[in-house]
């Protein structure tokens, strides 16, 4: 038996119930090649469980390049990063650095974990009381609960290191003066932004706010989806499931254009079943009272949505990469993840890994 068996306990249960004689595991091994070894040594809780997103494994294969895993960037890059678990103390030129990581999303957590695993002294600062960044939002959408596994797995790995974690505390001048780091890694993510259009007499809400709380939304919702990622599809589904009439107008040739094809196609099917009205090639122009105005991107024709109560905008957020407190710092500064440019958790974790790996 094979398919979506991401924990050895599940495999054991199937075998114990005589439902199969043998279990096959694929994606779970891409996410954690030590899956079987950890279980056989009694360390099943250390397994980095696959979350079934299909983004970097199936998604890469369909795009004709090497498979990987959003959670395990070494997968598919083994020759680039041999002995990736080896600590700096066993490398040929051991040099222990003091590293300050600013931001506790996936990028910052991965950078802190890998830097600590390689023997460096690492301090991780997060301004909120919770680690996880944007992935905490993704898990709130229908069918995306497993995305929480990314944060759970990273926190588990973090706890197995000597990283000094400071929650509710920004990395700032005080951290520089107190810790005197050699390296600062900026992983401060991005801030939601509203489109720069004229809005009058109607509520406009950004996607992050809408995911957190849509209780005050009116019956008829228009989603202006310029990002064409998981947020537009997920919000359309959530709001339609909650009984709203939803119109999703996106700036791509297909809704969810920037996400992996198999996931996207299934999602679009779910929206169709929920009677979500999808319009493509739509650029948001503004809104007045109960009317939202769009323009068809290739014909230039207007697209007018009437009887609108609430407009949600799904636009790429703005990178948080201005850090005046670093202006006098003479050491190394690296910026990773959404703080460079807002993208997905895959890039965030890859850049966190790569940046920490390259500290000399
Ligand atoms: S990319 Fe997603 S589905 Fe693929 S192995 Fe990694 S966690 Fe699993």
Boltz pocket constraint, residues with backbone or C-beta under 6 A from the ligand:
constraints:
  - pocket:
      binder: B
      contacts: [[A, 27], [A, 28], [A, 30], [A, 31], [A, 49], [A, 50], [A, 51], [A, 52], [A, 53], [A, 54], [A, 55], [A, 56], [A, 57], [A, 58], [A, 68], [A, 69], [A, 70], [A, 71], [A, 72]]
      max_distance: 6.0
